[in-house]
Amino acid sequence: MAKLWTAVLILAAFLLAAPVIESGTVDTQFFQAVGTADGGGGG
């Protein structure tokens, strides 16, 4: 029974982490774009 719960927890953690990782990638690209625009405008 313990193995079943372990598998369920791992699956749940993966499903919860996937969107966070994707959003993190988007945020990184967004910040890079803002940083580039800010650097160009300030310079």
C-alpha positions in Angstrom: 0.0 0.0 0.0 2.9 2.3 0.8 4.3 1.9 -2.7 0.9 2.9 -4.2 0.8 6.1 -2.1 4.4 6.9 -3.1 3.5 6.5 -6.8 0.4 8.7 -6.4 2.5 11.4 -4.6 5.2 11.4 -7.2 2.6 11.6 -10.0 0.8 14.5 -8.2 4.1 16.3 -7.6 5.0 16.0 -11.3 1.6 17.3 -12.5 1.9 20.2 -10.1 5.5 21.0 -11.0 5.1 20.9 -14.8 3.0 24.1 -15.1 5.4 25.9 -12.7 8.4 24.9 -14.7 6.7 26.1 -17.9 5.6 29.4 -16.4 9.1 29.8 -15.0 10.5 29.5 -18.5 8.1 32.1 -19.8 8.9 34.5 -16.9 12.6 34.1 -17.7 12.1 35.1 -21.3 9.9 38.0 -20.2 12.5 39.3 -17.8 15.2 39.0 -20.4 13.0 41.0 -22.9 12.3 43.7 -20.3 16.0 43.8 -19.3 17.1 44.2 -23.0 14.5 46.9 -23.6 15.4 48.7 -20.4 19.1 48.6 -21.2 18.6 49.8 -24.7 16.3 52.7 -23.7 18.6 53.7 -20.7 21.7 53.7 -22.8 
